[in-house]
């Protein structure tokens, strides 16, 4: 099926190392492109208890207010998943993010543009 998953999204769902995820973001991967269910890479990282990935995504301007297809946000998405990041940890990460200057968005690399093109519904 057409799942609309980017290299970044797949990297998080398939447990790629945080450095791999950071390189994708530094090269212009968009942390806010969600799956067909509107699940963001940030939501997946939270559900899987990947604190370091959550910090990396938020540092690279992941939308903390995004909603999935069912209206869940990062603040309530964790409740259904056994290995989720706690609300307290999430709040601490966001607080630290608000105390630091966010990184500017970078232009998409050729690879990210190509992968986005391949994932578009035909």
GUNUVO-197884 format. One record per residue: residue number from 1; x, y, z of N, C-alpha, C in turn. Coordinates in Angstrom, 3 decimals, decimal comma. Atoms other than C-alpha are relative to their C-alpha. Example, Ala and Ser with C-alpha at 12.3 -4.5 7.8 and 13.67 -1.06 7.14 Angstrom:
REM GUNUVO-197884
{1; {0,890; -1,190; 0,000}; {12,300; -4,500; 7,800}; {0,900; 1,200; 0,000}},
{2; {-0,820; -1,190; -0,060}; {13,670; -1,060; 7,140}; {-0,770; 1,090; 0,730}},
This chain:
REM GUNUVO-197884
{1; {0,813; -1,185; 0,000}; {0,000; 0,000; 0,000}; {0,856; 1,247; 0,000}},
{2; {-0,670; -1,300; -0,012}; {0,876; 3,647; -0,148}; {0,052; 0,492; 1,435}},
{3; {-0,113; -0,323; -1,412}; {2,221; 4,381; 3,304}; {0,643; 1,351; 0,265}},
{4; {-0,571; -1,331; -0,152}; {4,011; 7,721; 2,705}; {1,034; 0,070; 1,116}},
{5; {-1,035; 0,010; -1,025}; {7,041; 6,889; 4,822}; {1,329; 0,426; -0,593}},
{6; {-1,280; -0,513; 0,471}; {10,252; 8,831; 4,360}; {1,143; -0,830; 0,569}},
{7; {-1,181; 0,666; -0,518}; {13,780; 7,612; 4,968}; {0,156; 0,283; 1,497}},
{8; {-0,077; -0,354; -1,413}; {13,729; 9,478; 8,294}; {-0,996; -0,824; 0,812}},
{9; {1,041; 0,753; -0,707}; {10,452; 7,843; 9,354}; {0,398; -1,476; 0,105}},
{10; {-0,409; 1,410; 0,000}; {11,716; 4,398; 8,353}; {1,217; -0,226; 0,893}},
{11; {-1,165; 0,112; -0,869}; {15,018; 5,019; 10,124}; {-0,381; -0,094; 1,463}},
{12; {0,459; 0,037; -1,397}; {13,161; 5,627; 13,365}; {-0,770; -1,284; 0,273}},
{13; {0,793; 1,218; -0,233}; {10,733; 2,734; 12,962}; {0,849; -1,262; -0,028}},
{14; {-0,866; 1,178; 0,087}; {13,584; 0,346; 12,152}; {1,235; 0,114; 0,892}},
{15; {-1,022; -0,114; -1,053}; {15,753; 1,435; 15,101}; {1,397; 0,309; -0,518}},
{16; {-1,324; -0,421; 0,460}; {18,573; 3,067; 13,160}; {0,669; 0,800; 1,111}},
{17; {-0,710; -0,723; -1,059}; {21,283; 4,635; 15,354}; {-0,335; 1,500; -0,013}},
{18; {0,298; -1,436; -0,081}; {20,638; 8,197; 16,586}; {0,886; 0,843; -0,916}},
{19; {-0,893; -0,771; 0,872}; {23,689; 9,434; 14,631}; {-0,501; -0,006; -1,436}},
{20; {0,571; 0,102; 1,348}; {22,077; 8,200; 11,390}; {-1,168; 0,972; -0,144}},
{21; {1,169; -0,891; 0,010}; {18,885; 10,098; 12,235}; {0,463; 1,456; -0,011}},
{22; {-0,513; -1,375; -0,063}; {20,866; 13,233; 13,102}; {0,583; 0,431; -1,340}},
{23; {-0,576; -0,330; 1,314}; {22,755; 13,107; 9,787}; {-1,117; 0,283; -1,007}},
{24; {1,132; -0,254; 0,907}; {19,471; 12,831; 7,867}; {-0,585; 1,388; 0,234}},
{25; {0,574; -1,309; -0,328}; {18,127; 15,872; 9,699}; {0,947; 1,131; -0,366}},
{26; {-0,992; -1,026; 0,354}; {21,343; 17,845; 9,217}; {0,077; 0,207; -1,511}},
{27; {-0,016; -0,087; 1,462}; {21,117; 17,099; 5,494}; {-1,333; 0,473; -0,568}},
{28; {1,242; -0,608; 0,475}; {17,606; 18,540; 5,330}; {-1,243; -0,850; 0,069}},
{29; {1,210; 0,821; -0,136}; {15,221; 15,684; 6,114}; {-1,024; 0,766; 0,838}},
{30; {1,072; -0,711; -0,698}; {11,880; 17,083; 7,270}; {-0,547; -0,879; 1,118}},
{31; {0,477; 0,815; -1,115}; {10,994; 15,811; 10,774}; {-1,517; 0,007; 0,161}},
{32; {1,445; -0,137; -0,147}; {7,347; 16,697; 10,217}; {-0,809; -0,696; -1,079}},
{33; {0,757; 0,784; 0,989}; {6,437; 14,456; 7,290}; {-0,473; -1,265; 0,704}},
{34; {0,589; 1,118; -0,740}; {4,079; 11,913; 8,770}; {-0,415; -1,130; -0,935}},
{35; {0,492; 1,152; 0,765}; {2,810; 8,515; 7,680}; {-1,411; 0,293; -0,489}},
{36; {1,368; -0,166; 0,502}; {-0,527; 8,042; 5,957}; {-1,005; 0,117; 1,157}},
{37; {0,850; -0,107; -1,194}; {-2,015; 7,707; 9,470}; {0,263; 1,294; 0,751}},
{38; {-0,395; -1,279; -0,602}; {-0,527; 11,146; 10,242}; {0,852; -0,177; 1,253}},
{39; {-0,893; 0,245; -1,120}; {1,856; 9,557; 12,754}; {1,355; 0,602; -0,349}},
{40; {-1,267; -0,674; 0,280}; {4,963; 11,729; 12,960}; {1,177; -0,828; 0,505}},
{41; {-1,184; 0,672; -0,524}; {8,519; 10,484; 13,460}; {0,159; 0,234; 1,510}},
{42; {-0,083; -0,307; -1,429}; {8,391; 12,211; 16,862}; {-0,919; -0,909; 0,804}},
{43; {0,938; 0,893; -0,696}; {5,327; 10,191; 17,878}; {0,559; -1,420; 0,090}},
{44; {-0,574; 1,350; 0,014}; {7,060; 6,953; 16,865}; {1,134; -0,101; 1,016}},
{45; {-1,116; 0,013; -0,946}; {10,191; 7,840; 18,853}; {-0,505; -0,008; 1,446}},
{46; {0,579; -0,033; -1,354}; {8,054; 8,610; 21,922}; {-0,591; -1,358; 0,348}},
{47; {0,625; 1,304; -0,241}; {6,079; 5,390; 21,593}; {1,028; -1,092; 0,276}},
{48; {-1,027; 1,040; -0,143}; {9,275; 3,371; 21,379}; {0,988; 0,284; 1,127}},
{49; {-0,850; -0,309; -1,149}; {10,885; 5,051; 24,371}; {1,391; 0,463; -0,371}},
{50; {-1,303; -0,434; 0,501}; {13,747; 6,540; 22,346}; {0,260; 1,467; 0,353}},
{51; {-0,198; -1,354; -0,510}; {14,582; 9,592; 24,454}; {0,997; 0,792; -0,838}},
{52; {-1,014; -0,714; 0,780}; {17,712; 10,476; 22,470}; {-0,549; 0,441; -1,356}},
{53; {0,595; -0,375; 1,288}; {15,772; 10,439; 19,183}; {-1,010; 1,125; 0,170}},
{54; {0,967; -1,069; -0,272}; {13,032; 12,598; 20,710}; {0,737; 1,327; 0,129}},
{55; {-0,789; -1,221; -0,163}; {15,649; 15,154; 21,743}; {0,546; 0,495; -1,338}},
{56; {-0,544; -0,368; 1,311}; {17,233; 15,100; 18,276}; {-1,105; 0,583; -0,881}},
{57; {1,106; -0,472; 0,842}; {13,880; 15,502; 16,498}; {-0,487; 1,374; 0,441}},
{58; {0,469; -1,298; -0,497}; {12,781; 18,372; 18,730}; {1,051; 1,076; -0,281}},
{59; {-1,078; -0,946; 0,308}; {16,173; 20,059; 18,281}; {-0,064; 0,440; -1,464}},
{60; {0,094; -0,289; 1,430}; {15,548; 19,892; 14,530}; {-1,413; 0,415; -0,410}},
{61; {1,290; -0,652; 0,277}; {12,152; 21,587; 14,760}; {-1,181; -0,936; -0,280}},
{62; {1,183; 0,868; 0,122}; {9,797; 18,605; 14,956}; {-1,187; 0,701; 0,654}},
{63; {1,217; -0,661; -0,495}; {6,260; 19,870; 15,475}; {-0,533; -0,742; 1,224}},
{64; {0,488; 0,638; -1,227}; {5,281; 19,141; 19,074}; {-1,513; 0,093; 0,135}},
{65; {1,458; -0,147; -0,051}; {1,653; 20,069; 18,330}; {-0,719; -0,808; -1,069}},
{66; {0,621; 0,787; 1,077}; {1,043; 17,666; 15,423}; {-1,001; -1,002; 0,566}},
{67; {1,014; 0,990; -0,387}; {-1,986; 15,365; 15,555}; {-0,034; -1,115; -1,033}},
{68; {0,127; 1,122; 0,922}; {-2,380; 11,907; 14,097}; {-1,433; -0,081; -0,507}},
{69; {1,313; 0,176; 0,612}; {-5,425; 10,621; 12,220}; {-1,130; -0,065; 1,026}},
{70; {1,003; 0,136; -1,059}; {-7,231; 10,002; 15,530}; {-0,021; 1,190; 0,947}},
{71; {-0,040; -1,190; -0,830}; {-6,443; 13,410; 16,996}; {0,968; -0,078; 1,165}},
{72; {-0,987; 0,121; -1,069}; {-3,674; 12,151; 19,299}; {1,182; 0,922; -0,270}},
{73; {-1,209; -0,817; 0,088}; {-0,722; 14,418; 20,003}; {1,121; -0,735; 0,711}},
{74; {-1,099; 0,633; -0,719}; {2,685; 13,634; 21,466}; {-0,292; -0,075; 1,491}},
{75; {0,290; -0,028; -1,427}; {1,179; 14,410; 24,852}; {-0,951; -1,106; 0,443}},
{76; {0,844; 1,129; -0,399}; {-1,322; 11,556; 24,756}; {0,261; -1,265; -0,801}},
{77; {-0,305; 1,169; 0,825}; {0,141; 9,179; 22,157}; {0,725; -1,080; 0,792}},
{78; {-0,824; 0,940; -0,754}; {2,435; 7,576; 24,717}; {-0,807; -0,925; 0,901}},
{79; {0,776; 0,731; -1,004}; {-0,337; 6,297; 26,967}; {-0,321; -1,444; -0,400}},
{80; {0,397; 1,329; 0,470}; {-1,110; 3,250; 24,804}; {1,175; -0,943; -0,245}},
{81; {-1,172; 0,781; 0,363}; {2,449; 2,003; 24,377}; {0,823; -0,325; 1,242}},
{82; {-0,659; 0,415; -1,243}; {4,262; -0,013; 27,083}; {1,394; 0,587; 0,214}},
{83; {-1,365; -0,499; -0,187}; {7,764; 1,357; 26,436}; {0,113; 1,501; -0,249}},
{84; {0,049; -1,424; 0,311}; {6,732; 4,970; 25,959}; {0,889; 0,844; 0,912}},
{85; {-0,701; -0,994; -0,805}; {8,573; 8,021; 27,210}; {-1,035; 0,640; 0,923}},
{86; {0,951; -0,555; -0,968}; {6,949; 9,420; 30,338}; {-0,320; 1,461; -0,312}},
{87; {0,423; -1,389; 0,158}; {5,064; 12,704; 30,358}; {1,044; 0,936; 0,616}},
{88; {-0,997; -0,827; -0,673}; {7,665; 14,083; 32,785}; {1,248; 0,172; -0,867}},
{89; {-1,182; -0,079; 0,868}; {10,582; 13,235; 30,479}; {-0,288; 0,862; -1,214}},
{90; {0,383; -0,786; 1,166}; {8,751; 14,701; 27,503}; {-0,051; 1,485; 0,350}},
{91; {0,069; -1,400; -0,429}; {8,041; 17,924; 29,409}; {1,394; 0,588; 0,225}},
{92; {-1,374; -0,468; -0,228}; {11,716; 18,184; 30,422}; {0,713; 0,272; -1,324}},
{93; {-0,618; -0,183; 1,319}; {12,847; 17,766; 26,802}; {-0,514; 1,281; -0,645}},
{94; {0,609; -1,195; 0,598}; {10,423; 20,444; 25,616}; {0,476; 1,256; 0,728}},
{95; {-0,478; -1,145; -0,782}; {11,477; 22,770; 28,432}; {1,424; 0,362; -0,417}},
{96; {-1,373; -0,253; 0,443}; {15,139; 22,381; 27,428}; {0,012; 0,596; -1,401}},
{97; {0,086; -0,522; 1,377}; {14,203; 23,001; 23,791}; {-0,389; 1,469; 0,023}},
{98; {0,455; -1,384; -0,069}; {12,423; 26,214; 24,735}; {1,070; 0,932; 0,553}},
{99; {-1,075; -0,809; -0,559}; {15,512; 27,398; 26,590}; {1,134; 0,213; -1,001}},
{100; {-1,043; -0,104; 1,015}; {17,734; 26,904; 23,535}; {-0,602; 0,550; -1,283}},
{101; {0,443; -0,479; 1,297}; {17,546; 28,487; 20,151}; {-0,152; -1,192; -0,939}},
{102; {0,206; 1,098; 0,946}; {16,057; 26,131; 17,561}; {0,915; 0,163; -1,208}},
{103; {-0,822; -0,016; 1,198}; {18,136; 25,194; 14,563}; {-0,821; 0,483; -1,188}},
{104; {0,741; -0,426; 1,193}; {17,180; 26,867; 11,284}; {-0,293; -1,198; -0,897}},
{105; {0,325; 1,070; 0,939}; {15,448; 24,669; 8,736}; {0,959; 0,054; -1,180}},
{106; {-0,882; 0,077; 1,157}; {17,689; 23,483; 5,932}; {-0,811; -0,424; -1,214}},
{107; {0,634; 0,443; 1,228}; {16,805; 22,919; 2,331}; {0,118; -1,510; -0,109}},
{108; {-0,036; 1,441; 0,207}; {15,996; 19,363; 1,330}; {1,152; -0,380; -0,916}},
{109; {-1,056; 0,520; 0,863}; {18,853; 17,372; -0,121}; {-0,645; -0,680; -1,204}},
{110; {0,500; 0,711; 1,169}; {18,521; 15,728; -3,484}; {-0,587; -1,349; 0,398}},
{111; {0,467; 1,319; -0,429}; {18,170; 12,339; -1,766}; {-1,375; 0,091; 0,657}},
{112; {1,284; -0,135; -0,686}; {15,315; 13,533; 0,483}; {-1,101; 0,379; -1,001}},
{113; {0,990; -0,367; 1,021}; {13,542; 15,168; -2,499}; {-0,384; -1,228; -0,823}},
{114; {0,250; 1,196; 0,797}; {13,916; 11,963; -4,499}; {-0,856; -1,001; 0,775}},
{115; {0,769; 0,947; -0,815}; {12,619; 9,806; -1,639}; {-1,425; 0,503; 0,228}},
{116; {1,350; -0,562; -0,147}; {9,691; 12,167; -1,108}; {-0,798; -0,215; -1,283}},
{117; {0,657; 0,230; 1,289}; {8,901; 11,927; -4,825}; {-0,467; -1,445; -0,122}},
{118; {0,350; 1,423; 0,092}; {8,953; 8,117; -4,642}; {-1,162; -0,368; 0,922}},
{119; {1,044; 0,363; -0,966}; {6,617; 8,095; -1,635}; {-1,335; 0,685; -0,290}},
{120; {1,254; -0,670; 0,325}; {3,999; 10,371; -3,223}; {-0,965; -0,970; -0,662}},
{121; {1,006; 0,855; 0,652}; {0,732; 8,672; -4,188}; {0,000; 0,241; -1,499}},
{122; {-0,016; -0,096; 1,472}; {0,642; 7,935; -7,895}; {-1,408; 0,079; -0,536}},
